[in-house]
Amino acid sequence: MTAATLPLPADWRDFLALTKPRVMTLVVFTGLCGMLVAPVSIDPVLGFTAILCIALGAGAAGALNQWYEADLDGKMKRTQGRPLPAGRMERGSALHFGVGLGAFSVILMGLANNLVAAAILAVSILFYVLVYTVWLKRRTPQNIVIGGAAGAFPPLIGWAAATGDVATLPILLFTLVFLWTPPHFWALALFMKTDYAAAGVPMLPVVAGERSTRTQIGLYTIPMAIAAIAPWALGLTGALYGWVAIITTAVFAAMVVQVATRSTQPGDTMRPEKRLFAYSILYLFIIFGALVVDRWI
């Protein structure tokens, strides 16, 4: 390697970028909510440690994802500025950082909280890296459907950190996030279709076309809506959560109908798809926030 091709020195901001901090925010929030709605209280120090482990585990998964997908990231405008494709870091550094961060998060969770939470955290990291990133991402347009389970684990982890077990409510929260993931990411894929096609990633709009993708967004929203309302319908939450879930899910569904029933025109700015993608993130924050407030009152 010549001096001209040597990576630029990476600084702390590059290592932070490897952890995908914006994605981590939602992961940490849903994990925290899973902990706060558990039927037992947790020591604040242990609770902070558990949330720290969830954040570190998510960061490790993000780092390992970027290590493995450095070639794809270099082909997409959205990701070309990341540390590896931009040449600010060697791939080995990202690999060592991701493995070390993941191992530390799981070990700390096991020592500070319990082995159940540590085991679920380990499964979530391995699922995201091995199942989604390595196995599914480049092979099937259903990558985000199966791989979405990785992002659905945090409520289970938070609950398990407090209780040492799992129960119906966190399983329903896992199901909600799992079913929310396809409409969320396929809305993104619709207006990022060209990027995914250039990178050779078989996202649904690239492989099956926009019409099929819009239909699938609508179909997945139906069981997602059921999962969102189920905690209240089954008597696991109060009326506050129920009404918030109904109203916010109705707004989500209305946006989905608009996306599912339209066709892209030349010069289309994809505003409905972008609105759905943005709202889908806000939707989870509202749903999980309402769950905590409902439990407290």
SULNOR-V976334 format. One line per field, one symbol per residue. phi: phi as a letter, one per 20 degrees, with the letter a starting at -180 (. if undefined). psi: psi as a letter, one per 30 degrees, with the letter a starting at -180 (. if undefined). burial: b if it has 24 or more other ideal C-beta (glycine too) atoms within 12 Angstrom, else e. A space follows every 50 residues. Layout:
BEGIN
phi=???
psi=???
burial=???
END
This chain:
BEGIN
phi=.effdffffedfffffffelgfffgffffffffgffeffcecggffffff ffffffffffffffffffdgffgfedgfcfefgffemebeffffffffff fffffffffffedafffffffffffffffefffeeegedbfegffffffg fefgfffffffednbcbffffffgfgfffffgffffffffedgfffffem eefgffednfffffffgfffffffffffeggffemecefgfgffffffff fgffffgfffddcfdgmfelffffffffffffgfffgffffffgffe
psi=klefgkklkkafeeeeeffieeeeeeeeeeeeeeeffkgllkkeeeeeee eeeeeeeeeeeeeeeeeegeeeeffkefgfgleeffgfkkeeeeeeeeee eeeeeeeeeeeeclfeeeeeeeeeeeeeeeeeeeeeegfkfgefeeffee ffeeeeeeeeeefgalaeefeeeeeeeeffeeeeefeefeggeeeeeefg khleeeefleeeeeeeeeeffefeeeeefeeeeggflaeeeeeeeeeeee eeeeeeeeefglkklkgkfheeeeeeeeeeeeeeeeeeeeeeeeee.
burial=eeeeeeeeebeeebbebbbbeebbebbbbbbbbbbbbbeeebeeebbebb bbbbbbbbbbbbbbbbbbbbebbbebeebeebbbbeebbebebbbebbbe bbbbbbebbbebbbebbbbbbbbbbbbbbebbbeebbeeebbbbbbbbbb bbbbbbbbbbbbbbebbebbbbbbbbbbbbbbbbbbbbbbbbbebbeebe bebbbbbeebeebbbbbbebbeebbebbbbbbeeebbeeebbebbbebbe bbbebbebbbebeeeeeeebebbebbbebbbebbbbbbbbbbebbee
END
